[in-house]
Amino acid sequence: MSDIIVLVYGHKHSAPSPSSPLYSERHALFSPSVSPAEIFHARPSLFSWATNLVATHVHREIDQLSRTNVPGGENHLRASTNGRRPDHFKLVTWQALGEFNISALCEKYKVRAPVSWYMTEPMAASRKGGVFIVKKRRPHPIVQVGAISSFILSRNHFANGDLAMALGVWHFAAKSHIDVKRVYSRFGNIVSDNTVRKALDSMTVSSLSVLKDSVRAAAERGQTEWCLILDNVQHTT
């Protein structure tokens, strides 16, 4: 069957000629609003059918990555609970941020969104001799992770645990201007500054609770496990 499709698609009469009254069908293959059944010639009809098929599949892949009720839904990190914490919601922690790993995200997207990964690779990567090459300054796998992560956040603003939350905290730590953070948030690269501040407040409270519990448990055993001292840090503008 694949041989037949290739022969039909590559036939010289499978696409309208420039003088054909149906020449406009050459552009129909890029239009998702035109049904393949409405296209007379084989090549644009097959192209339109395949395009819509792939579009539906990648839509489903990103949808699965953005959900909470599927394996891998741990990418939903709540900045705060507001007194409510359903079992399937995960509150952001320093440990969760510390597990951030680009290589792991590459593997995750390759496995759970293989078609989306395959489609974004030729968009981001250069080729040499027909083989994708990884550039030193902008390795295309990292660019792909950034793109797919922004797609996921665009579909569900709670699905921020892959890249958006970590980058949002990084922008806060780097003291990026609020307008810069707003722009990157609009692009879907990071969570909002308000979300980051809520997350930092939550992590501060939870870290303090962990410290108190650890010190209390050590005191009950008559031991001193560890002590945390914060110096007075001042910032002058």
Summary of the structure (lengths in Angstrom):
residues: 237
radius of gyration: 25.1
end to end distance: 69.6
largest distance: 92.8
contacts: 597
relative contact order: 0.09
helix: 57%
strand: 4%
